[in-house]
């Protein structure tokens, strides 16, 4: 508490039973100050609520409130150990969470859960105006009791992913043809609780599954068998380590965008290549999609799209002319390798160009040093051979003259060595027949001309009909032919 003053820790007790004086432990709530501050400053107003069983000596249930970080990962906010998962425990947990997060206008918040009865009633009591979403995975598991058909599953998930009423109704009609009981069971559930076409566009998230809570429960699985204090300390340490790792990864990246956000942006850009926009002369475009052939209207000024995907996921900016510029997108400069601008609007390049102009005015040419590691296409070239300005190494006349002089020297040296070698041969006629030392340490032996007679005394050129025998086997055959007189002419 001293290290984190904003941390909230509350313990609830109850009177002891069996005539024992005093009170006994009942519930334990923890919300760390840094996690609270991080949620209020950098996360969407979306909270997932869930509970998991504890395996320790005291058993009970661990209630959790998990948010979504900018990279769509799980971000734990608060947790509490209670005796059971019921209406009373959830109301106690949500009331403290409401005070911790200073939630006054609950209309801007969205909660996603698994339709537990006590949780649903507590949400209606503590946050009556907030948006409530139910996890589609839990709905599907309950739907499997009615039908396990692959067609029902496909149409149900298609209806959940639909962002417009047209496609939602189309999938529901198809589901009706596949299985009537499954259609009636889904029709009883309001589409605002499980389909994107009924979601509000306030929290800027189209999530319809409670995966982040499941990820948190899986992450704390090694701690669920510990005591309460030890378990809470272990969760605290695991949260610090996770945040530190993610912080280090983002600092190592050369962009301010998270990995999942860039993947979604790249996917959207690939799909945009299959669309054909038509401008109306103002702020709107009529876009025809090649997949399906349907047409939608896009309003750049209001940042609205007829498909509602833009409203569900992208935060709208203020209505001013600057928002029409390509800022905050995946636009990347080819000079400084930074996002948000291109090489034409790069400030570093503009500064470097201004410095080049000043140097040209003062010195008459641009120096050799590069300014900020930028493009030197407009600078005067400098030769690396003679170090003069105005030409490069390829067109350097000094280098060409030096290469010609070197060639002439080599020709003169080769001619001089040949004349000295001839003079040595004439002065020493027996040099070829004698043995003398060489520069590599061996001996140079005199040249022996090839023998005209083979090892068996047979001349290769006179055997047969102008046949030559080079190998030992051929020479042996030639000897046999010579002996038998087969090689003689008639």
C-alpha positions in Angstrom: 0.0 0.0 0.0 2.9 2.4 0.7 4.5 1.6 -2.7 1.2 1.9 -4.6 -1.0 4.4 -2.7 -3.9 4.1 -5.3 -4.2 0.3 -4.6 -7.6 -0.8 -3.2 -7.7 -3.8 -0.8 -10.9 -4.7 1.0 -11.6 -7.7 3.2 -15.1 -8.7 4.3 -15.8 -10.8 7.4 -18.9 -12.3 8.9 -19.9 -13.4 12.5 -18.5 -16.7 13.5 -20.9 -19.7 13.9 -21.4 -22.3 16.6 -21.4 -19.8 19.4 -17.8 -18.7 18.8 -17.1 -15.1 19.6 -15.5 -13.0 16.9 -15.6 -12.8 13.2 -14.3 -15.0 10.3 -13.0 -14.4 6.9 -15.5 -14.2 4.0 -14.2 -12.2 0.9 -11.0 -10.5 -0.3 -10.8 -7.8 -3.0 -7.7 -6.4 -4.7 -7.3 -3.7 -7.4 -3.7 -2.6 -7.9 -3.1 1.1 -8.5 -0.9 0.9 -11.6 -3.4 -1.5 -13.3 -6.2 0.8 -12.5 -4.4 3.9 -13.9 -3.4 1.9 -17.0 -7.0 0.9 -17.7 -8.3 4.4 -17.3 -5.6 6.0 -19.5 -5.0 3.4 -22.3 -7.8 0.8 -22.6 -11.2 0.9 -24.1 -14.3 0.9 -21.8 -14.8 -2.8 -22.2 -14.6 -5.3 -19.3 -14.9 -9.0 -19.3 -16.3 -10.7 -16.2 -15.8 -14.3 -15.2 -15.1 -16.6 -12.3 -13.0 -19.7 -11.7 -12.8 -22.3 -9.0 -9.9 -22.4 -6.5 -8.1 -25.6 -5.6 -6.4 -24.4 -2.4 -7.2 -25.3 1.2 -10.0 -22.7 1.4 -11.6 -23.4 -2.0 -14.1 -20.7 -3.1 -14.3 -18.8 -6.3 -12.0 -16.2 -7.8 -13.9 -13.4 -9.6 -12.0 -11.4 -12.2 -12.5 -8.2 -14.2 -10.3 -8.3 -17.3 -9.9 -5.5 -19.9 -8.5 -5.4 -23.4 -5.1 -3.6 -24.0 -4.4 -1.7 -27.3 -2.9 -4.9 -28.8 -6.1 -6.8 -28.0 -4.5 -8.8 -25.3 -5.8 -9.4 -21.8 -5.3 -6.7 -19.2 -6.3 -7.7 -15.6 -7.9 -4.9 -13.6 -9.3 -6.4 -10.4 -9.9 -9.8 -8.8 -11.5 -11.1 -5.6 -11.8 -14.3 -3.6 -15.4 -15.1 -2.6 -17.2 -18.0 -1.1 -19.4 -18.8 -4.1 -20.5 -17.3 -7.5 -24.0 -15.9 -6.7 -25.9 -12.7 -6.9 -24.6 -11.4 -3.5 -20.9 -12.0 -4.3 -21.2 -10.4 -7.8 -23.0 -7.3 -6.5 -20.3 -6.9 -3.8 -17.5 -7.2 -6.3 -19.1 -4.9 -8.9 -20.0 -2.2 -6.4 -16.4 -1.9 -5.3 -15.2 -2.0 -8.9 -17.6 0.8 -9.8 -16.2 3.0 -7.0 -12.6 2.1 -7.9 -12.9 3.1 -11.6 -15.0 6.1 -10.8 -17.8 5.0 -13.1 -20.6 7.6 -13.0 -21.9 7.4 -16.5 -22.2 3.7 -17.1 -23.7 4.1 -20.5 -20.3 4.3 -22.2 -19.1 1.0 -20.7 -19.6 -2.5 -22.2 -19.5 -5.7 -20.2 -19.1 -9.2 -21.6 -19.9 -12.3 -19.6 -21.1 -15.9 -19.9 -24.8 -15.4 -18.8 -24.3 -16.6 -15.2 -27.6 -15.8 -13.4 -26.0 -14.0 -10.5 -23.8 -12.0 -12.7 -26.6 -10.9 -15.0 -28.7 -9.7 -12.1 -25.8 -7.9 -10.5 -25.0 -6.1 -13.8 -28.6 -4.9 -14.1 -28.5 -3.6 -10.6 -25.0 -1.8 -10.6 -24.8 -0.8 -14.3 -28.4 -0.6 -15.7 -27.5 1.7 -18.7 -24.3 -0.2 -19.8 -24.2 -2.5 -22.8 -24.2 -6.2 -21.9 -22.8 -8.8 -24.3 -22.9 -12.5 -23.9 -20.0 -14.7 -25.1 -21.0 -16.4 -28.3 -18.8 -19.5 -27.5 -20.9 -20.2 -24.4 -24.1 -19.6 -26.5 -22.8 -22.2 -29.0 -22.1 -24.7 -26.3 -25.7 -24.4 -25.0 -27.0 -24.5 -28.6 -25.3 -27.9 -29.0 -27.9 -29.3 -26.7 -30.5 -28.5 -29.4 -28.4 -29.4 -32.5 -24.8 -30.3 -33.3 -25.2 -29.8 -37.1 -22.3 -28.2 -38.9 -24.8 -26.0 -40.8 -26.3 -24.6 -37.6 -22.8 -23.8 -36.3 -21.8 -22.1 -39.6 -25.0 -20.0 -39.8 -24.8 -19.0 -36.1 -21.3 -17.7 -36.3 -22.1 -16.0 -39.6 -25.0 -14.2 -37.9 -22.8 -13.2 -34.9 -20.1 -11.7 -37.3 -22.7 -9.8 -39.4 -22.5 -6.0 -39.0 -25.7 -5.2 -40.8 -29.3 -6.4 -40.4 -29.4 -7.7 -44.0 -26.7 -10.3 -43.5 -27.9 -11.1 -40.0 -31.4 -11.9 -41.3 -29.9 -13.9 -44.2 -28.0 -16.2 -41.9 -30.9 -16.6 -39.6 -33.2 -17.6 -42.5 -30.6 -20.2 -43.6 -30.4 -21.4 -40.0 -34.2 -21.8 -40.1 -34.0 -24.0 -43.1 -31.3 -26.2 -41.4 -32.9 -26.7 -38.0 -36.1 -25.0 -36.8 -35.4 -25.7 -33.1 -32.0 -24.0 -33.2 -33.6 -21.1 -35.0 -36.2 -20.6 -32.3 -33.6 -20.9 -29.6 -31.5 -18.2 -31.1 -34.4 -16.0 -32.0 -35.3 -15.7 -28.3 -31.9 -14.1 -27.6 -31.8 -10.3 -28.4 -29.3 -9.7 -31.2 -27.9 -6.7 -29.2 -26.3 -9.3 -26.8 -24.5 -11.6 -29.3 -24.4 -10.1 -32.8 -22.3 -7.2 -34.1 -25.2 -5.8 -36.0 -26.8 -4.9 -32.6 -23.7 -3.7 -30.8 -23.3 -0.1 -29.8 -20.4 1.9 -31.4 -19.3 3.6 -28.2 -16.6 1.4 -26.9 -15.1 0.9 -30.4 -14.7 -2.9 -30.1 -16.6 -5.6 -32.0 -15.5 -8.4 -29.6 -18.2 -11.0 -28.9 -16.2 -13.7 -27.1 -14.8 -13.6 -23.5 -11.4 -15.0 -24.5 -9.4 -12.6 -22.4 -11.0 -13.9 -19.1 -10.3 -17.5 -20.2 -6.6 -16.5 -20.9 -6.3 -15.0 -17.5 -7.8 -18.0 -15.8 -5.3 -20.2 -17.7 -2.4 -18.0 -16.8 -3.1 -18.2 -13.0 -3.8 -21.9 -13.1 -0.5 -22.7 -11.3 -1.5 -20.4 -8.4 -5.0 -21.6 -7.9 -3.9 -24.3 -5.4 -2.0 -21.9 -3.1 -3.2 -20.0 -0.1 -5.1 -16.7 -0.6 -2.2 -14.3 0.3 0.4 -16.4 -1.6 -1.9 -16.6 -4.6 -2.6 -12.9 -4.7 1.2 -12.1 -4.5 1.9 -14.6 -7.3 -0.8 -12.9 -9.5 0.7 -9.5 -8.7 4.2 -10.7 -9.8 2.9 -12.4 -12.9 1.1 -9.1 -13.9 4.3 -7.1 -13.5 6.3 -9.5 -15.6 3.8 -9.6 -18.3 3.5 -5.8 -18.6 7.4 -5.5 -18.5 7.8 -8.0 -21.4 5.2 -6.3 -23.5 6.6 -2.9 -22.8 10.1 -4.1 -23.9 8.8 -5.5 -27.1 7.0 -2.3 -28.0 10.1 -0.2 -27.2 12.2 -2.5 -29.6 9.8 -1.8 -32.5 10.3 1.2 -34.8 6.6 2.1 -35.0 4.0 3.3 -32.6 1.4 0.7 -33.9 0.9 -2.6 -32.2 1.3 -5.9 -34.0 -2.3 -7.0 -34.2 -3.4 -3.5 -35.3 -1.0 -3.6 -38.2 -2.1 -7.1 -39.2 -5.7 -5.9 -39.4 -4.7 -2.8 -41.3 -2.7 -4.9 -43.9 -5.7 -7.2 -44.3 -8.0 -4.3 -44.8 -5.7 -2.8 -47.4 -5.6 -6.1 -49.3 -9.4 -6.2 -49.3 -9.5 -2.6 -50.4 -7.7 -3.5 -53.6 -10.9 -5.4 -54.6 -13.2 -2.4 -54.2 -14.0 0.3 -56.8 -14.8 3.7 -55.3 -16.7 6.5 -57.0 -16.4 10.0 -55.6 -19.5 12.2 -55.3 -17.5 15.4 -55.3 -17.8 16.0 -51.6 -16.9 13.8 -48.6 -18.7 10.6 -49.6 -17.8 7.7 -51.9 -19.9 4.9 -53.4 -17.8 1.8 -53.1 -18.6 -1.3 -55.1 -17.2 -4.6 -53.6 -16.1 -7.2 -56.1 -16.9 -10.0 -53.6 -20.7 -10.1 -53.7 -21.1 -7.0 -55.9 -22.9 -5.1 -53.2 -22.5 -1.3 -52.9 -21.9 0.7 -49.7 -21.5 4.4 -48.9 -18.5 5.8 -47.1 -18.5 9.2 -45.4 -14.9 10.4 -44.7 -16.0 13.5 -42.8 -18.1 11.6 -40.3 -16.0 8.5 -40.5 -19.0 6.3 -41.2 -19.5 3.4 -43.4 -22.7 1.6 -44.4 -21.3 -1.7 -43.3 -20.8 -0.4 -39.7 -17.3 -1.9 -39.4 -15.7 1.5 -39.2 -18.1 2.7 -36.5 -17.6 -0.4 -34.4 -13.8 -0.4 -34.4 -12.4 3.1 -35.3 -12.6 6.1 -33.0 -14.0 9.2 -34.8 -12.0 12.4 -34.9 -13.1 15.9 -34.6 -14.8 17.3 -37.8 -12.0 19.5 -39.1 -10.1 19.5 -42.5 -6.9 18.0 -40.9 -8.6 14.7 -40.4 -8.8 14.1 -44.1 -5.0 13.9 -44.3 -3.3 10.6 -44.2 -2.1 10.8 -40.6 -1.8 7.9 -38.2 -2.0 5.3 -41.0 0.6 2.8 -42.2 2.1 5.5 -44.5 5.9 5.1 -44.0 8.7 7.5 -45.1 11.4 5.9 -47.3 14.1 8.3 -45.9 13.8 8.3 -42.1 11.7 5.0 -41.9 9.1 6.6 -39.7 5.3 6.2 -39.9 2.8 9.0 -40.5 4.3 10.7 -43.6 6.1 10.1 -46.8 9.4 11.2 -48.3 7.9 14.2 -50.0 6.7 15.6 -46.6 9.6 14.4 -44.5 10.8 17.2 -42.2 14.3 15.8 -42.0 14.7 15.9 -45.7 13.5 19.5 -45.8 16.1 20.5 -43.2 18.8 18.7 -45.1 17.8 20.4 -48.3 17.9 23.8 -46.6 21.4 23.0 -45.3 22.5 22.0 -48.8 21.3 25.3 -50.3 23.2 27.3 -47.6 26.4 25.3 -48.3 26.0 25.8 -52.1 25.7 29.6 -51.5 28.7 29.8 -49.2 31.1 27.1 -50.6 29.7 26.7 -54.1 29.3 22.9 -53.6 27.9 20.5 -51.0 30.3 18.9 -48.6 31.2 15.2 -48.4 29.4 14.6 -45.0 25.8 13.5 -45.2 23.2 15.5 -43.2 21.1 13.2 -41.1 21.7 10.2 -43.3 19.4 11.5 -45.9 19.3 11.3 -49.7 22.3 12.9 -51.5 20.9 12.7 -55.1 21.0 16.6 -55.4 24.5 16.9 -54.1 27.7 17.4 -56.2 29.5 14.1 -56.7 33.0 13.6 -55.2 35.6 11.2 -56.6 36.9 8.6 -54.2 40.1 8.2 -56.2 41.4 11.8 -56.6 39.1 13.3 -53.9 38.0 16.1 -56.2 34.4 17.4 -56.7 32.6 17.4 -60.0 33.0 13.8 -61.2 33.0 10.2 -59.8 35.5 7.3 -59.9 34.2 5.9 -63.2 34.9 9.1 -65.1 38.1 10.1 -63.3 40.8 11.1 -65.8 43.6 10.7 -63.2 42.6 7.1 -62.6 42.5 6.4 -66.4 46.0 7.9 -66.9 47.4 5.8 -64.0 45.9 2.6 -65.4 47.5 3.3 -68.8 50.9 4.0 -67.3 50.7 0.7 -65.3 49.9 -1.2 -68.5 52.9 0.3 -70.3 55.3 -0.6 -67.4 54.0 -4.2 -67.5 54.7 -4.4 -71.2 58.2 -3.0 -70.8 59.0 -5.4 -67.9 57.8 -8.5 -69.9 60.0 -7.5 -72.9 63.0 -6.9 -70.7 62.6 -10.3 -69.0 62.4 -12.1 -72.4 65.6 -10.5 -73.7 67.6 -11.4 -70.5 66.3 -15.0 -70.8 67.6 -15.3 -74.4 70.9 -13.8 -73.4 71.3 -16.4 -70.6 70.5 -19.3 -73.0 73.1 -18.1 -75.5 75.8 -17.7 -72.9 75.0 -21.1 -71.2 74.1 -23.6 -73.9 74.1 -26.5 -71.4 71.5 -24.9 -69.1 68.7 -27.2 -70.4 70.6 -30.4 -69.8 71.7 -29.5 -66.3 69.8 -29.6 -63.0 69.4 -26.3 -61.3 67.4 -25.0 -58.3 64.0 -23.3 -58.7 62.3 -20.5 -56.8 59.8 -22.8 -55.0 62.6 -24.9 -53.4 62.5 -27.9 -55.9 64.7 -28.9 -58.8 64.2 -28.3 -62.5 65.1 -31.4 -64.5 66.1 -31.4 -68.3 63.4 -32.0 -70.8 63.1 -35.6 -72.2 61.5 -36.1 -75.6 58.9 -39.0 -75.8 60.3 -42.4 -76.8 59.6 -43.5 -80.3 59.7 -47.2 -79.2 57.4 -48.7 -76.6 58.5 -50.6 -73.5 58.3 -53.9 -75.4 60.4 -52.6 -78.3 57.6 -51.9 -80.6 57.2 -48.7 -82.6 53.7 -47.4 -82.2 53.6 -45.6 -85.6 54.7 -48.7 -87.6 52.2 -51.2 -86.2 49.1 -52.1 -88.1 47.4 -49.8 -90.5 48.7 -46.5 -89.2 47.4 -47.4 -85.7 48.9 -45.9 -82.6 49.0 -47.7 -79.2 49.3 -45.6 -76.1 48.4 -47.8 -73.2 50.4 -50.8 -71.9 47.7 -53.3 -73.0 47.7 -51.9 -76.5 51.4 -52.2 -76.7 51.2 -55.8 -75.6 48.7 -56.5 -78.3 51.0 -54.8 -80.8 53.8 -57.0 -79.7 51.7 -60.1 -80.3 50.7 -58.8 -83.7 54.3 -58.1 -84.5 55.5 -61.5 -83.4 52.8 -63.4 -85.4 53.5 -61.2 -88.4 49.9 -60.1 -88.6 50.9 -56.4 -88.9 53.1 -56.9 -92.0 52.1 -55.7 -95.3 51.5 -58.3 -98.0 
